[in-house]
């Protein structure tokens, strides 16, 4: 983000009294696609076991400006052989101000990943199709539920109400 864009983003968030939110940029940060057992894997009956792993992180770029990254790894296996492994890190730069610490955690770990997910779904679908495999459409994800479960796990581990760090 350029210095001028950063200044404009901060000025925009300082206008108004309530919480402010703006999308500055959405981009693909990292992509990987592997087919370690091709071409032999194409001769096998297509009944894959598919595993999807998700992770989101948030980092401070400047005051009130955050980069949120949604990482998704999809592994399709036929028995013990990996058909393909697709990994995507989709990121966005968001302006967030006027939120309580608790709400800020929800914005960074639920709301923003929810905005990034359609981009990840499209990239995964394209990668799998270009790898010559049947269509892969990721099902919708309830990021609010995942974030709530994460907070409950932290609370159980700590034995108290967790505070959400924003990095």
NORPE-V469311 format. One record per residue. RES is the residue in one letter. SS is DSSP state (H for helix, E for strand, C for the rest). PHI is phi in radians with two decimals (NA if undefined). BURIAL is I if it has 9 or more other C-alpha atoms within 8 Angstrom, else O. Layout:
res->{RES & RES}
ss->{SS & SS}
phi->{PHI & PHI}
burial->{BURIAL & BURIAL}
This chain:
res->{X & X & X & X & X & X & X & X & X & X & X & X & X & X & X & X & X & X & X & X & X & X & X & X & X & X & X & X & X & X & X & X & X & X & X & X & X & X & X & X & X & X & X & X & X & X & X & X & X & X & X & X & X & X & X & X & X & X & X & X & X & X & X & X & X & X & X & X & X & X & X & X & X & X & X & X & X & X & X & X & X & X & X & X & X & X & X & X & X & X & X & X & X & X & X & X & X & X & X & X & X & X & X & X & X & X & X & X & X & X & X & X & X & X & X & X & X & X & X & X & X & X & X & X & X & X & X & X & X & X & X & X & X & X & X & X & X & X & X & X & X & X & X & X & X & X & X & X & X & X & X & X & X & X & X & X & X & X & X & X & X & X & X & X & X & X & X}
ss->{C & C & H & H & H & H & H & H & H & H & H & H & H & H & C & C & C & C & C & E & E & E & E & E & E & E & E & E & E & E & E & E & E & E & C & C & C & C & C & H & H & H & H & C & C & C & C & C & E & E & E & E & E & E & E & E & E & E & E & E & E & E & C & C & E & E & E & E & E & E & E & E & E & E & E & E & E & E & C & C & E & E & E & E & E & E & E & E & E & E & E & E & E & E & E & E & E & C & C & C & H & H & H & H & H & H & H & H & H & H & H & H & H & H & H & H & H & H & H & H & H & H & H & H & H & H & H & H & H & H & C & C & C & C & C & C & C & C & C & C & C & C & H & H & H & H & H & H & H & H & H & H & H & H & H & H & H & H & C & C & C & C & C & C & C & C & C}
phi->{NA & -1.28 & -1.07 & -1.14 & -1.09 & -1.09 & -1.11 & -1.09 & -1.08 & -1.16 & -1.12 & -1.08 & -1.36 & -1.40 & -1.44 & 1.60 & -1.66 & -1.47 & -1.05 & -2.13 & -2.46 & -2.61 & -1.61 & -1.66 & -2.91 & -2.24 & -2.67 & -1.50 & -1.57 & -2.73 & -2.39 & -2.55 & -2.44 & -2.27 & -2.23 & -1.15 & -1.99 & -1.55 & -1.54 & -1.01 & -1.10 & -1.25 & -1.55 & -1.59 & -1.13 & -1.50 & -2.40 & -1.38 & -1.73 & -1.93 & -2.08 & -2.10 & -2.01 & -2.16 & -2.71 & -2.29 & -2.35 & -2.32 & -2.28 & -1.36 & -1.66 & -2.74 & -1.04 & 1.37 & -2.14 & -2.28 & -1.74 & -2.00 & -2.09 & -1.83 & -1.84 & -2.29 & -2.12 & -2.02 & -2.09 & -1.97 & -2.15 & -1.97 & 1.13 & -1.71 & -1.73 & -1.38 & -1.36 & -2.71 & -2.34 & -2.06 & -2.20 & -2.37 & -2.01 & -1.82 & -2.20 & -2.56 & -1.92 & -2.19 & -1.74 & -2.32 & -2.62 & 1.40 & -1.67 & -1.17 & -1.03 & -1.13 & -1.17 & -1.08 & -1.05 & -1.14 & -1.13 & -1.31 & -1.86 & -2.34 & -1.11 & -1.13 & -1.05 & -1.09 & -1.22 & -1.37 & -1.01 & -1.02 & -1.18 & -1.09 & -1.00 & -1.15 & -1.12 & -1.05 & -1.02 & -1.13 & -1.06 & -1.12 & -1.11 & -1.21 & -1.45 & 1.28 & -1.86 & -1.02 & -0.90 & -2.15 & -2.01 & -1.21 & -1.30 & -0.99 & -2.05 & -1.61 & -1.18 & -1.09 & -1.14 & -1.04 & -1.16 & -1.08 & -1.12 & -1.07 & -1.12 & -1.12 & -1.11 & -1.08 & -1.12 & -1.17 & -1.21 & -1.56 & 1.31 & -2.71 & -1.23 & -1.33 & -1.78 & -1.67 & -1.31 & -2.07 & -1.96}
burial->{O & O & O & O & O & I & O & O & I & I & O & O & I & O & O & O & O & O & O & I & I & O & I & I & O & I & O & I & O & O & I & O & I & O & I & O & I & O & O & O & I & O & O & O & O & O & O & O & O & O & O & O & O & O & O & I & I & I & I & I & O & O & O & I & I & I & I & I & I & I & I & I & I & I & I & I & I & I & O & O & O & I & I & I & I & I & I & I & I & I & I & I & I & I & I & I & I & O & I & O & O & I & O & I & I & I & I & I & I & I & I & I & I & I & O & I & I & O & O & I & I & O & I & I & I & O & I & I & I & O & O & O & O & O & O & O & O & O & O & O & O & O & I & I & O & I & I & O & O & O & I & O & O & I & I & O & O & O & O & O & O & O & O & O & O & O & O}
